[in-house]
C-alpha cells in the first residue's frame, strides 16, 4: 500500500512497483486518516508512507501500526533527511527511511530488507555523513540482545579502552579467544573497520554497563 498526499509522486511510486510481478498494490491513500482506514480493510504486508501529510502524519501512522498491525513492514519516505527524523522512525518500528529522491532506484531494495533490519537510502547516508554511526546510535540496544554473555564481558572491558591482551588477562582467557569475541561483536553490532568496535563501546559506555 502506498500513502502520499502528492498524487504525481504517489503515481510514480506505484508505477515503479507494479513493474515487479511479485508486488501487488492493494490500495493507495492521500492522507494519514484514509491510510489508517484502508489499513484496517486491506491489511497489506508492506506500507510505504510519506512522513509529512495532512491530518495524520507518518509518525502517527507508525504508532497506529505498532499497536494494531505490528507485523507490517513500514517504509517512510521524506523530503527531510535529518538524523532526528530517521531515529524517531526507527524507534516507532519502521523498517526503513528513504529520501524521496531515492525512491525510484532503491524502493525495491528497501522492501526486500530482512525483518529486524533498518534500511536507509543512499541520500540519507550522504546527508547524515556517517551511515554506520547512524545505525549504531539508533539500534545499539536491539543489537545488544544478540550478544552472548562471554562477548558482553569483552564489550564491557572495551568501554574503558582495554587492549585485547589486558582483556585476556582480566578474563583469564587466551588473546585468540578475545579476538574471536571481538570479531563476533563487530559483526553483530555493525562496527566493522579499524577501531570501530572500540569507538562504539566507548561512545555507548553508559548504556552497555547498565544492562
DOKOLMI-837739 format. One line per field, with one value per atom (N, C-alpha, C): residue in three letters; residue number from 1; x, y, z; atom name; chain. Coordinates in steps of 0.1 Angstrom, whole numbers, plus 5000, padded with zeros to 4 digits. Layout:
# DOKOLMI-837739
residu: c(ala, ...) .
num: c(NUM, ...) .
c1: c(X, ...) .
c2: c(Y, ...) .
c3: c(Z, ...) .
atome: c(CA, ...) .
chaine: c(A, ...) .
# end
This chain:
# DOKOLMI-837739
residu: c(unk, unk, unk, unk, unk, unk, unk, unk, unk, unk, unk, unk, unk, unk, unk, unk, unk, unk, unk, unk, unk, unk, unk, unk, unk, unk, unk, unk, unk, unk, unk, unk, unk, unk, unk, unk, unk, unk, unk, unk, unk, unk, unk, unk, unk, unk, unk, unk, unk, unk, unk, unk, unk, unk, unk, unk, unk, unk, unk, unk, unk, unk, unk, unk, unk, unk, unk, unk, unk, unk, unk, unk, unk, unk, unk, unk, unk, unk, unk, unk, unk, unk, unk, unk, unk, unk, unk, unk, unk, unk, unk, unk, unk, unk, unk, unk, unk, unk, unk, unk, unk, unk, unk, unk, unk, unk, unk, unk, unk, unk, unk, unk, unk, unk, unk, unk, unk, unk, unk, unk, unk, unk, unk, unk, unk, unk, unk, unk, unk, unk, unk, unk, unk, unk, unk, unk, unk, unk, unk, unk, unk, unk, unk, unk, unk, unk, unk, unk, unk, unk, unk, unk, unk, unk, unk, unk, unk, unk, unk, unk, unk, unk, unk, unk, unk, unk, unk, unk, unk, unk, unk, unk, unk, unk, unk, unk, unk, unk, unk, unk, unk, unk, unk, unk, unk, unk, unk, unk, unk, unk, unk, unk, unk, unk, unk, unk, unk, unk, unk, unk, unk, unk, unk, unk, unk, unk, unk, unk, unk, unk, unk, unk, unk, unk, unk, unk, unk, unk, unk, unk, unk, unk, unk, unk, unk, unk, unk, unk, unk, unk, unk, unk, unk, unk, unk, unk, unk, unk, unk, unk, unk, unk, unk, unk, unk, unk, unk, unk, unk, unk, unk, unk, unk, unk, unk, unk, unk, unk, unk, unk, unk, unk, unk, unk, unk, unk, unk, unk, unk, unk, unk, unk, unk, unk, unk, unk, unk, unk, unk, unk, unk, unk, unk, unk, unk, unk, unk, unk, unk, unk, unk, unk, unk, unk, unk, unk, unk, unk, unk, unk, unk, unk, unk, unk, unk, unk, unk, unk, unk, unk, unk, unk, unk, unk, unk, unk, unk, unk, unk, unk, unk, unk, unk, unk, unk, unk, unk, unk, unk, unk, unk, unk, unk, unk, unk, unk, unk, unk, unk, unk, unk, unk, unk, unk, unk, unk, unk, unk, unk, unk, unk, unk, unk, unk, unk, unk, unk, unk, unk, unk, unk, unk, unk, unk, unk, unk, unk, unk, unk, unk, unk, unk, unk, unk, unk, unk, unk, unk, unk, unk, unk, unk, unk, unk, unk, unk, unk, unk, unk, unk, unk, unk, unk, unk, unk, unk, unk, unk, unk, unk, unk, unk, unk, unk, unk, unk, unk, unk, unk, unk, unk, unk, unk, unk, unk, unk, unk, unk, unk, unk, unk, unk, unk, unk, unk, unk, unk, unk, unk, unk, unk, unk, unk, unk, unk, unk, unk, unk, unk, unk, unk, unk, unk, unk, unk, unk, unk, unk, unk, unk, unk, unk, unk, unk, unk, unk, unk, unk, unk, unk, unk, unk, unk, unk, unk, unk, unk, unk, unk, unk, unk, unk, unk, unk, unk, unk, unk, unk, unk, unk, unk, unk, unk, unk, unk, unk, unk, unk, unk, unk, unk, unk, unk, unk, unk, unk, unk, unk, unk, unk, unk, unk, unk, unk, unk, unk, unk, unk, unk, unk, unk, unk, unk, unk, unk, unk, unk, unk, unk, unk, unk, unk, unk, unk, unk, unk, unk, unk, unk, unk, unk, unk, unk, unk, unk, unk, unk, unk, unk, unk, unk, unk, unk, unk, unk, unk, unk, unk, unk, unk, unk, unk, unk, unk, unk, unk, unk, unk, unk, unk, unk, unk, unk, unk, unk, unk, unk, unk, unk, unk, unk, unk, unk, unk, unk, unk, unk, unk, unk, unk, unk, unk, unk, unk, unk, unk, unk, unk, unk, unk, unk, unk, unk, unk, unk, unk, unk, unk, unk, unk, unk, unk, unk, unk, unk, unk, unk, unk, unk, unk, unk, unk, unk, unk, unk, unk, unk, unk, unk, unk, unk, unk, unk, unk, unk, unk, unk, unk, unk, unk, unk, unk, unk) .
num: c(1, 1, 1, 2, 2, 2, 3, 3, 3, 4, 4, 4, 5, 5, 5, 6, 6, 6, 7, 7, 7, 8, 8, 8, 9, 9, 9, 10, 10, 10, 11, 11, 11, 12, 12, 12, 13, 13, 13, 14, 14, 14, 15, 15, 15, 16, 16, 16, 17, 17, 17, 18, 18, 18, 19, 19, 19, 20, 20, 20, 21, 21, 21, 22, 22, 22, 23, 23, 23, 24, 24, 24, 25, 25, 25, 26, 26, 26, 27, 27, 27, 28, 28, 28, 29, 29, 29, 30, 30, 30, 31, 31, 31, 32, 32, 32, 33, 33, 33, 34, 34, 34, 35, 35, 35, 36, 36, 36, 37, 37, 37, 38, 38, 38, 39, 39, 39, 40, 40, 40, 41, 41, 41, 42, 42, 42, 43, 43, 43, 44, 44, 44, 45, 45, 45, 46, 46, 46, 47, 47, 47, 48, 48, 48, 49, 49, 49, 50, 50, 50, 51, 51, 51, 52, 52, 52, 53, 53, 53, 54, 54, 54, 55, 55, 55, 56, 56, 56, 57, 57, 57, 58, 58, 58, 59, 59, 59, 60, 60, 60, 61, 61, 61, 62, 62, 62, 63, 63, 63, 64, 64, 64, 65, 65, 65, 66, 66, 66, 67, 67, 67, 68, 68, 68, 69, 69, 69, 70, 70, 70, 71, 71, 71, 72, 72, 72, 73, 73, 73, 74, 74, 74, 75, 75, 75, 76, 76, 76, 77, 77, 77, 78, 78, 78, 79, 79, 79, 80, 80, 80, 81, 81, 81, 82, 82, 82, 83, 83, 83, 84, 84, 84, 85, 85, 85, 86, 86, 86, 87, 87, 87, 88, 88, 88, 89, 89, 89, 90, 90, 90, 91, 91, 91, 92, 92, 92, 93, 93, 93, 94, 94, 94, 95, 95, 95, 96, 96, 96, 97, 97, 97, 98, 98, 98, 99, 99, 99, 100, 100, 100, 101, 101, 101, 102, 102, 102, 103, 103, 103, 104, 104, 104, 105, 105, 105, 106, 106, 106, 107, 107, 107, 108, 108, 108, 109, 109, 109, 110, 110, 110, 111, 111, 111, 112, 112, 112, 113, 113, 113, 114, 114, 114, 115, 115, 115, 116, 116, 116, 117, 117, 117, 118, 118, 118, 119, 119, 119, 120, 120, 120, 121, 121, 121, 122, 122, 122, 123, 123, 123, 124, 124, 124, 125, 125, 125, 126, 126, 126, 127, 127, 127, 128, 128, 128, 129, 129, 129, 130, 130, 130, 131, 131, 131, 132, 132, 132, 133, 133, 133, 134, 134, 134, 135, 135, 135, 136, 136, 136, 137, 137, 137, 138, 138, 138, 139, 139, 139, 140, 140, 140, 141, 141, 141, 142, 142, 142, 143, 143, 143, 144, 144, 144, 145, 145, 145, 146, 146, 146, 147, 147, 147, 148, 148, 148, 149, 149, 149, 150, 150, 150, 151, 151, 151, 152, 152, 152, 153, 153, 153, 154, 154, 154, 155, 155, 155, 156, 156, 156, 157, 157, 157, 158, 158, 158, 159, 159, 159, 160, 160, 160, 161, 161, 161, 162, 162, 162, 163, 163, 163, 164, 164, 164, 165, 165, 165, 166, 166, 166, 167, 167, 167, 168, 168, 168, 169, 169, 169, 170, 170, 170, 171, 171, 171, 172, 172, 172, 173, 173, 173, 174, 174, 174, 175, 175, 175, 176, 176, 176, 177, 177, 177, 178, 178, 178, 179, 179, 179, 180, 180, 180, 181, 181, 181, 182, 182, 182, 183, 183, 183, 184, 184, 184, 185, 185, 185, 186, 186, 186, 187, 187, 187, 188, 188, 188, 189, 189, 189, 190, 190, 190, 191, 191, 191, 192, 192, 192, 193, 193, 193, 194, 194, 194, 195, 195, 195, 196, 196, 196, 197, 197, 197, 198, 198, 198, 199, 199, 199, 200, 200, 200, 201, 201, 201, 202, 202, 202, 203, 203, 203, 204, 204, 204, 205, 205, 205, 206, 206, 206, 207, 207, 207, 208, 208, 208, 209, 209, 209, 210, 210, 210, 211, 211, 211) .
c1: c(5008, 5000, 5009, 5005, 5012, 5004, 5010, 5003, 5012, 5007, 5014, 5004, 5005, 4995, 4998, 5009, 5012, 5009, 4998, 4994, 5004, 5012, 5021, 5032, 5037, 5048, 5042, 5030, 5024, 5022, 5018, 5016, 5030, 5040, 5053, 5058, 5055, 5059, 5052, 5039, 5030, 5035, 5038, 5043, 5056, 5065, 5078, 5075, 5066, 5064, 5056, 5047, 5038, 5046, 5058, 5066, 5072, 5072, 5077, 5065, 5065, 5054, 5051, 5061, 5059, 5052, 5049, 5043, 5029, 5020, 5006, 5002, 4998, 4994, 4979, 4977, 4964, 4955, 4962, 4954, 4964, 4958, 4965, 4957, 4965, 4958, 4965, 4957, 4963, 4965, 4961, 4964, 4964, 4969, 4970, 4957, 4947, 4934, 4928, 4929, 4924, 4933, 4946, 4956, 4952, 4949, 4946, 4933, 4923, 4911, 4913, 4921, 4924, 4933, 4942, 4950, 4941, 4931, 4921, 4914, 4912, 4905, 4914, 4925, 4933, 4944, 4949, 4960, 4972, 4978, 4989, 5002, 5011, 5023, 5033, 5032, 5042, 5034, 5037, 5032, 5043, 5041, 5051, 5044, 5049, 5041, 5050, 5044, 5051, 5051, 5062, 5063, 5054, 5054, 5046, 5033, 5022, 5009, 4998, 4988, 4977, 4970, 4964, 4955, 4963, 4969, 4977, 4991, 5002, 5015, 5020, 5032, 5038, 5042, 5046, 5049, 5037, 5026, 5013, 5008, 5011, 5007, 5016, 5029, 5038, 5033, 5029, 5023, 5011, 5002, 4990, 4994, 5003, 5007, 5013, 5021, 5028, 5018, 5007, 4997, 4987, 4984, 4973, 4977, 4988, 4993, 5008, 5013, 5028, 5036, 5030, 5038, 5040, 5034, 5035, 5049, 5055, 5067, 5063, 5069, 5066, 5079, 5078, 5090, 5085, 5093, 5089, 5097, 5089, 5095, 5095, 5105, 5105, 5114, 5111, 5120, 5130, 5128, 5137, 5146, 5159, 5169, 5176, 5170, 5177, 5177, 5188, 5190, 5179, 5173, 5163, 5150, 5147, 5136, 5138, 5150, 5154, 5153, 5159, 5159, 5145, 5137, 5123, 5115, 5117, 5110, 5115, 5128, 5133, 5127, 5127, 5121, 5107, 5099, 5085, 5082, 5093, 5091, 5092, 5096, 5098, 5109, 5108, 5119, 5128, 5125, 5133, 5129, 5139, 5137, 5144, 5136, 5141, 5139, 5149, 5147, 5139, 5130, 5121, 5129, 5140, 5148, 5154, 5154, 5160, 5149, 5137, 5126, 5126, 5128, 5128, 5139, 5150, 5162, 5164, 5158, 5161, 5149, 5137, 5125, 5124, 5126, 5125, 5135, 5147, 5157, 5152, 5146, 5141, 5130, 5121, 5110, 5115, 5126, 5132, 5141, 5142, 5151, 5146, 5155, 5151, 5144, 5135, 5128, 5139, 5137, 5147, 5158, 5160, 5170, 5163, 5172, 5166, 5174, 5166, 5172, 5172, 5183, 5183, 5189, 5183, 5187, 5200, 5205, 5218, 5219, 5209, 5210, 5209, 5202, 5202, 5216, 5223, 5237, 5246, 5244, 5252, 5250, 5237, 5233, 5237, 5236, 5240, 5255, 5262, 5277, 5283, 5276, 5281, 5270, 5267, 5256, 5258, 5270, 5273, 5271, 5275, 5273, 5258, 5251, 5237, 5230, 5232, 5226, 5230, 5243, 5247, 5240, 5238, 5231, 5217, 5211, 5196, 5194, 5202, 5198, 5207, 5216, 5225, 5218, 5207, 5200, 5194, 5189, 5183, 5195, 5206, 5216, 5223, 5223, 5230, 5223, 5210, 5203, 5208, 5215, 5221, 5235, 5240, 5254, 5254, 5263, 5264, 5270, 5269, 5275, 5290, 5296, 5311, 5315, 5308, 5311, 5308, 5297, 5294, 5304, 5311, 5321, 5333, 5336, 5346, 5342, 5330, 5325, 5325, 5322, 5322, 5337, 5346, 5360, 5365, 5359, 5363, 5358, 5348, 5342, 5353, 5362, 5373, 5386, 5385, 5397, 5407, 5403, 5413, 5417, 5430, 5435, 5431, 5433, 5429, 5438, 5450, 5459, 5454, 5450, 5445, 5432, 5423, 5411, 5413, 5422, 5425, 5430, 5439, 5444, 5433, 5424, 5413, 5403, 5400, 5390, 5396, 5409, 5416, 5414, 5414, 5413, 5424, 5425, 5436, 5433, 5443, 5441, 5434, 5436, 5429, 5414, 5410, 5396, 5390, 5397, 5393, 5391, 5400, 5399, 5387, 5384, 5373, 5360, 5359, 5348, 5346, 5357, 5357, 5352, 5356, 5352, 5336, 5332, 5317, 5309, 5315, 5309, 5308, 5319, 5319, 5309, 5306, 5296, 5282, 5280, 5266, 5262, 5272, 5269, 5272, 5275, 5278, 5288, 5299, 5310, 5323, 5322, 5333, 5343, 5356, 5366, 5375, 5387, 5397, 5391, 5392, 5388, 5373, 5365, 5350, 5344, 5347, 5341, 5345, 5358, 5362, 5356, 5354, 5348, 5333, 5326, 5312, 5311, 5320, 5319, 5321, 5331, 5334, 5322, 5316, 5306, 5293, 5291, 5278, 5281, 5292, 5296, 5285, 5278, 5268, 5257, 5253, 5242, 5247, 5259, 5264, 5266, 5271, 5273, 5261, 5250, 5237, 5228, 5232, 5224, 5222) .
c2: c(4988, 5000, 5012, 5023, 5035, 5047, 5055, 5066, 5079, 5088, 5101, 5111, 5124, 5134, 5141, 5138, 5143, 5133, 5135, 5124, 5121, 5131, 5128, 5119, 5122, 5114, 5100, 5100, 5087, 5078, 5084, 5076, 5071, 5079, 5075, 5063, 5063, 5051, 5039, 5040, 5029, 5024, 5032, 5028, 5020, 5025, 5018, 5004, 5002, 4990, 4979, 4984, 4975, 4967, 4972, 4966, 4953, 4951, 4939, 4929, 4917, 4907, 4902, 4904, 4898, 4908, 4920, 4931, 4934, 4934, 4938, 4951, 4962, 4974, 4972, 4970, 4967, 4980, 4991, 5003, 5015, 5027, 5040, 5049, 5059, 5068, 5082, 5093, 5106, 5114, 5107, 5114, 5103, 5106, 5097, 5090, 5098, 5093, 5082, 5085, 5075, 5063, 5066, 5055, 5044, 5049, 5040, 5033, 5040, 5034, 5022, 5024, 5014, 5003, 5006, 4996, 4986, 4990, 4982, 4972, 4977, 4969, 4959, 4964, 4956, 4948, 4954, 4947, 4943, 4952, 4948, 4944, 4937, 4932, 4944, 4954, 4965, 4978, 4988, 5001, 5011, 5019, 5029, 5042, 5050, 5062, 5075, 5086, 5099, 5103, 5110, 5115, 5126, 5136, 5148, 5148, 5146, 5146, 5153, 5157, 5164, 5154, 5159, 5152, 5143, 5133, 5123, 5121, 5123, 5122, 5108, 5106, 5093, 5087, 5096, 5091, 5085, 5092, 5088, 5075, 5073, 5061, 5049, 5052, 5042, 5038, 5047, 5044, 5035, 5038, 5030, 5016, 5015, 5002, 4993, 5000, 4992, 4986, 4994, 4989, 4979, 4981, 4974, 4963, 4965, 4956, 4955, 4950, 4950, 4942, 4933, 4925, 4932, 4943, 4951, 4958, 4957, 4965, 4979, 4989, 5003, 5010, 5015, 5023, 5038, 5046, 5061, 5068, 5076, 5084, 5099, 5106, 5120, 5129, 5142, 5152, 5156, 5152, 5156, 5144, 5147, 5137, 5139, 5147, 5150, 5137, 5136, 5124, 5122, 5133, 5131, 5124, 5127, 5121, 5106, 5103, 5089, 5081, 5086, 5079, 5077, 5087, 5086, 5075, 5075, 5065, 5051, 5049, 5036, 5032, 5042, 5039, 5035, 5040, 5037, 5024, 5018, 5005, 5004, 5015, 5015, 5006, 4999, 4991, 4998, 5011, 5018, 5033, 5041, 5055, 5060, 5065, 5068, 5082, 5089, 5102, 5100, 5109, 5107, 5107, 5114, 5114, 5100, 5091, 5078, 5067, 5071, 5061, 5052, 5058, 5051, 5040, 5044, 5035, 5025, 5028, 5019, 5013, 5017, 5012, 4997, 4991, 4976, 4970, 4975, 4970, 4972, 4983, 4986, 4976, 4973, 4964, 4950, 4946, 4933, 4932, 4942, 4942, 4932, 4924, 4914, 4920, 4912, 4917, 4919, 4930, 4933, 4942, 4944, 4953, 4967, 4977, 4990, 4996, 4999, 5004, 5019, 5025, 5039, 5041, 5049, 5051, 5059, 5059, 5065, 5079, 5087, 5101, 5104, 5095, 5096, 5095, 5085, 5082, 5094, 5100, 5111, 5123, 5126, 5138, 5136, 5124, 5122, 5120, 5119, 5118, 5105, 5098, 5086, 5076, 5068, 5059, 5048, 5043, 5033, 5038, 5050, 5056, 5058, 5062, 5065, 5052, 5041, 5028, 5024, 5026, 5022, 5029, 5042, 5050, 5046, 5043, 5040, 5027, 5016, 5003, 4996, 5002, 4996, 4987, 4992, 4985, 4972, 4972, 4960, 4950, 4955, 4946, 4940, 4946, 4941, 4928, 4926, 4914, 4902, 4903, 4892, 4888, 4896, 4894, 4883, 4874, 4863, 4869, 4861, 4866, 4868, 4858, 4859, 4872, 4874, 4885, 4898, 4898, 4910, 4914, 4904, 4907, 4914, 4910, 4916, 4930, 4932, 4945, 4955, 4950, 4959, 4964, 4955, 4959, 4969, 4968, 4977, 4991, 4992, 5006, 5014, 5008, 5016, 5014, 5011, 5011, 5001, 4989, 4979, 4972, 4968, 4961, 4947, 4940, 4925, 4918, 4921, 4914, 4917, 4929, 4933, 4926, 4925, 4918, 4903, 4897, 4883, 4880, 4889, 4887, 4888, 4898, 4900, 4889, 4883, 4873, 4859, 4858, 4845, 4836, 4842, 4835, 4839, 4832, 4835, 4848, 4854, 4865, 4861, 4849, 4844, 4844, 4840, 4839, 4853, 4863, 4877, 4882, 4879, 4884, 4878, 4865, 4859, 4866, 4869, 4876, 4890, 4896, 4910, 4909, 4899, 4898, 4895, 4887, 4884, 4897, 4905, 4917, 4927, 4928, 4938, 4934, 4921, 4917, 4920, 4916, 4918, 4932, 4941, 4955, 4964, 4958, 4965, 4976, 4971, 4980, 4976, 4973, 4967, 4979, 4976, 4986, 4989, 4994, 4996, 5005, 5000, 5007, 5011, 5006, 5010, 5004, 4991, 4985, 4992, 4996, 5003, 5017, 5024, 5037, 5035, 5025, 5023, 5020, 5011, 5007, 5019, 5028, 5040, 5049, 5051, 5061, 5056, 5043, 5038, 5032, 5036, 5030, 5029, 5040, 5040, 5030, 5030, 5020, 5006, 5003, 4989, 4985, 4993, 4989, 4989, 4995, 4995, 4983, 4974, 4963, 4954) .
c3: c(5000, 5000, 5000, 4993, 4991, 4996, 5005, 5011, 5009, 5001, 4999, 4994, 4999, 4996, 4983, 4976, 4963, 4952, 4945, 4935, 4925, 4920, 4909, 4915, 4927, 4933, 4936, 4942, 4945, 4933, 4922, 4910, 4905, 4907, 4903, 4910, 4923, 4932, 4928, 4926, 4921, 4908, 4899, 4885, 4886, 4895, 4898, 4903, 4912, 4919, 4911, 4903, 4895, 4884, 4881, 4871, 4877, 4890, 4896, 4898, 4891, 4892, 4906, 4915, 4928, 4938, 4933, 4941, 4936, 4945, 4942, 4950, 4944, 4951, 4955, 4968, 4973, 4974, 4977, 4979, 4979, 4977, 4978, 4987, 4993, 5002, 5000, 5002, 5000, 5013, 5024, 5037, 5048, 5060, 5071, 5075, 5076, 5081, 5071, 5058, 5049, 5048, 5051, 5051, 5062, 5074, 5085, 5082, 5077, 5073, 5064, 5054, 5044, 5049, 5059, 5065, 5072, 5079, 5086, 5077, 5064, 5055, 5047, 5042, 5033, 5040, 5051, 5059, 5050, 5043, 5034, 5042, 5035, 5041, 5043, 5034, 5034, 5032, 5039, 5038, 5034, 5024, 5020, 5023, 5032, 5037, 5037, 5033, 5034, 5048, 5052, 5066, 5069, 5060, 5062, 5054, 5061, 5054, 5063, 5057, 5064, 5073, 5084, 5093, 5102, 5097, 5105, 5097, 5104, 5097, 5098, 5092, 5091, 5105, 5114, 5128, 5135, 5133, 5139, 5133, 5120, 5113, 5119, 5121, 5127, 5141, 5149, 5162, 5161, 5151, 5149, 5145, 5136, 5130, 5142, 5150, 5161, 5170, 5173, 5182, 5176, 5163, 5157, 5147, 5140, 5130, 5130, 5142, 5144, 5134, 5127, 5117, 5104, 5102, 5089, 5088, 5076, 5074, 5069, 5075, 5071, 5066, 5054, 5049, 5048, 5055, 5055, 5044, 5036, 5026, 5030, 5028, 5032, 5024, 5024, 5019, 5029, 5042, 5053, 5056, 5056, 5059, 5073, 5081, 5094, 5103, 5110, 5118, 5128, 5134, 5144, 5138, 5125, 5119, 5117, 5112, 5110, 5123, 5133, 5146, 5151, 5150, 5155, 5147, 5134, 5126, 5131, 5133, 5138, 5151, 5160, 5174, 5173, 5163, 5162, 5154, 5150, 5143, 5128, 5122, 5107, 5104, 5092, 5088, 5078, 5074, 5065, 5065, 5061, 5059, 5047, 5037, 5024, 5020, 5014, 5008, 4995, 4993, 4981, 4968, 4968, 4956, 4952, 4962, 4960, 4958, 4958, 4958, 4945, 4934, 4921, 4920, 4925, 4924, 4935, 4947, 4959, 4966, 4962, 4969, 4969, 4958, 4958, 4968, 4969, 4978, 4992, 4995, 5009, 5012, 5003, 5006, 5009, 5002, 5004, 5016, 5024, 5036, 5046, 5052, 5061, 5073, 5079, 5092, 5102, 5110, 5120, 5116, 5103, 5098, 5095, 5094, 5091, 5079, 5069, 5056, 5055, 5052, 5049, 5035, 5027, 5013, 5012, 5000, 4998, 5002, 4998, 5002, 5017, 5024, 5038, 5044, 5039, 5043, 5040, 5029, 5025, 5034, 5036, 5044, 5059, 5064, 5078, 5079, 5068, 5067, 5073, 5081, 5087, 5089, 5078, 5079, 5090, 5091, 5101, 5115, 5118, 5131, 5134, 5123, 5125, 5129, 5122, 5125, 5139, 5142, 5156, 5167, 5165, 5175, 5176, 5165, 5165, 5171, 5168, 5171, 5181, 5188, 5197, 5207, 5213, 5223, 5218, 5206, 5200, 5197, 5192, 5188, 5199, 5211, 5223, 5227, 5223, 5227, 5221, 5210, 5203, 5207, 5217, 5222, 5233, 5232, 5242, 5255, 5266, 5279, 5278, 5271, 5270, 5262, 5251, 5243, 5250, 5259, 5266, 5276, 5282, 5292, 5285, 5273, 5265, 5261, 5257, 5254, 5266, 5277, 5289, 5292, 5290, 5292, 5281, 5269, 5258, 5261, 5269, 5272, 5279, 5286, 5292, 5285, 5272, 5263, 5266, 5272, 5274, 5261, 5260, 5249, 5249, 5238, 5238, 5249, 5250, 5260, 5274, 5277, 5290, 5293, 5283, 5285, 5287, 5280, 5282, 5296, 5301, 5315, 5325, 5323, 5333, 5333, 5321, 5320, 5321, 5322, 5323, 5311, 5299, 5286, 5277, 5266, 5256, 5248, 5243, 5234, 5221, 5217, 5205, 5208, 5220, 5223, 5224, 5229, 5230, 5215, 5207, 5193, 5186, 5189, 5183, 5187, 5200, 5206, 5200, 5198, 5192, 5177, 5170, 5156, 5156, 5165, 5166, 5170, 5179, 5183, 5172, 5164, 5153, 5143, 5141, 5131, 5137, 5149, 5155, 5157, 5160, 5162, 5150, 5139, 5127, 5129, 5135, 5138, 5131, 5119, 5111, 5107, 5107, 5103, 5115, 5112, 5123, 5134, 5146, 5158, 5160, 5150, 5151, 5163, 5166, 5178, 5191, 5192, 5204, 5205, 5194, 5194, 5198, 5193, 5197, 5212, 5217, 5231, 5240, 5237, 5245, 5244, 5232, 5230, 5237, 5238, 5244, 5258, 5264, 5277, 5287, 5290, 5300, 5297, 5284, 5280, 5282, 5278, 5278, 5293, 5302, 5315, 5324, 5319, 5327, 5323, 5314, 5310, 5322) .
atome: c(N, CA, C, N, CA, C, N, CA, C, N, CA, C, N, CA, C, N, CA, C, N, CA, C, N, CA, C, N, CA, C, N, CA, C, N, CA, C, N, CA, C, N, CA, C, N, CA, C, N, CA, C, N, CA, C, N, CA, C, N, CA, C, N, CA, C, N, CA, C, N, CA, C, N, CA, C, N, CA, C, N, CA, C, N, CA, C, N, CA, C, N, CA, C, N, CA, C, N, CA, C, N, CA, C, N, CA, C, N, CA, C, N, CA, C, N, CA, C, N, CA, C, N, CA, C, N, CA, C, N, CA, C, N, CA, C, N, CA, C, N, CA, C, N, CA, C, N, CA, C, N, CA, C, N, CA, C, N, CA, C, N, CA, C, N, CA, C, N, CA, C, N, CA, C, N, CA, C, N, CA, C, N, CA, C, N, CA, C, N, CA, C, N, CA, C, N, CA, C, N, CA, C, N, CA, C, N, CA, C, N, CA, C, N, CA, C, N, CA, C, N, CA, C, N, CA, C, N, CA, C, N, CA, C, N, CA, C, N, CA, C, N, CA, C, N, CA, C, N, CA, C, N, CA, C, N, CA, C, N, CA, C, N, CA, C, N, CA, C, N, CA, C, N, CA, C, N, CA, C, N, CA, C, N, CA, C, N, CA, C, N, CA, C, N, CA, C, N, CA, C, N, CA, C, N, CA, C, N, CA, C, N, CA, C, N, CA, C, N, CA, C, N, CA, C, N, CA, C, N, CA, C, N, CA, C, N, CA, C, N, CA, C, N, CA, C, N, CA, C, N, CA, C, N, CA, C, N, CA, C, N, CA, C, N, CA, C, N, CA, C, N, CA, C, N, CA, C, N, CA, C, N, CA, C, N, CA, C, N, CA, C, N, CA, C, N, CA, C, N, CA, C, N, CA, C, N, CA, C, N, CA, C, N, CA, C, N, CA, C, N, CA, C, N, CA, C, N, CA, C, N, CA, C, N, CA, C, N, CA, C, N, CA, C, N, CA, C, N, CA, C, N, CA, C, N, CA, C, N, CA, C, N, CA, C, N, CA, C, N, CA, C, N, CA, C, N, CA, C, N, CA, C, N, CA, C, N, CA, C, N, CA, C, N, CA, C, N, CA, C, N, CA, C, N, CA, C, N, CA, C, N, CA, C, N, CA, C, N, CA, C, N, CA, C, N, CA, C, N, CA, C, N, CA, C, N, CA, C, N, CA, C, N, CA, C, N, CA, C, N, CA, C, N, CA, C, N, CA, C, N, CA, C, N, CA, C, N, CA, C, N, CA, C, N, CA, C, N, CA, C, N, CA, C, N, CA, C, N, CA, C, N, CA, C, N, CA, C, N, CA, C, N, CA, C, N, CA, C, N, CA, C, N, CA, C, N, CA, C, N, CA, C, N, CA, C, N, CA, C, N, CA, C, N, CA, C, N, CA, C, N, CA, C, N, CA, C, N, CA, C, N, CA, C, N, CA, C, N, CA, C, N, CA, C, N, CA, C, N, CA, C, N, CA, C, N, CA, C, N, CA, C, N, CA, C, N, CA, C, N, CA, C, N, CA, C, N, CA, C, N, CA, C, N, CA, C, N, CA, C, N, CA, C, N, CA, C, N, CA, C, N, CA, C, N, CA, C, N, CA, C, N, CA, C, N, CA, C) .
chaine: c(A, A, A, A, A, A, A, A, A, A, A, A, A, A, A, A, A, A, A, A, A, A, A, A, A, A, A, A, A, A, A, A, A, A, A, A, A, A, A, A, A, A, A, A, A, A, A, A, A, A, A, A, A, A, A, A, A, A, A, A, A, A, A, A, A, A, A, A, A, A, A, A, A, A, A, A, A, A, A, A, A, A, A, A, A, A, A, A, A, A, A, A, A, A, A, A, A, A, A, A, A, A, A, A, A, A, A, A, A, A, A, A, A, A, A, A, A, A, A, A, A, A, A, A, A, A, A, A, A, A, A, A, A, A, A, A, A, A, A, A, A, A, A, A, A, A, A, A, A, A, A, A, A, A, A, A, A, A, A, A, A, A, A, A, A, A, A, A, A, A, A, A, A, A, A, A, A, A, A, A, A, A, A, A, A, A, A, A, A, A, A, A, A, A, A, A, A, A, A, A, A, A, A, A, A, A, A, A, A, A, A, A, A, A, A, A, A, A, A, A, A, A, A, A, A, A, A, A, A, A, A, A, A, A, A, A, A, A, A, A, A, A, A, A, A, A, A, A, A, A, A, A, A, A, A, A, A, A, A, A, A, A, A, A, A, A, A, A, A, A, A, A, A, A, A, A, A, A, A, A, A, A, A, A, A, A, A, A, A, A, A, A, A, A, A, A, A, A, A, A, A, A, A, A, A, A, A, A, A, A, A, A, A, A, A, A, A, A, A, A, A, A, A, A, A, A, A, A, A, A, A, A, A, A, A, A, A, A, A, A, A, A, A, A, A, A, A, A, A, A, A, A, A, A, A, A, A, A, A, A, A, A, A, A, A, A, A, A, A, A, A, A, A, A, A, A, A, A, A, A, A, A, A, A, A, A, A, A, A, A, A, A, A, A, A, A, A, A, A, A, A, A, A, A, A, A, A, A, A, A, A, A, A, A, A, A, A, A, A, A, A, A, A, A, A, A, A, A, A, A, A, A, A, A, A, A, A, A, A, A, A, A, A, A, A, A, A, A, A, A, A, A, A, A, A, A, A, A, A, A, A, A, A, A, A, A, A, A, A, A, A, A, A, A, A, A, A, A, A, A, A, A, A, A, A, A, A, A, A, A, A, A, A, A, A, A, A, A, A, A, A, A, A, A, A, A, A, A, A, A, A, A, A, A, A, A, A, A, A, A, A, A, A, A, A, A, A, A, A, A, A, A, A, A, A, A, A, A, A, A, A, A, A, A, A, A, A, A, A, A, A, A, A, A, A, A, A, A, A, A, A, A, A, A, A, A, A, A, A, A, A, A, A, A, A, A, A, A, A, A, A, A, A, A, A, A, A, A, A, A, A, A, A, A, A, A, A, A, A, A, A, A, A, A, A, A, A, A, A, A, A, A, A, A, A, A, A, A, A, A, A, A, A, A, A, A, A, A, A, A, A, A, A) .
# end
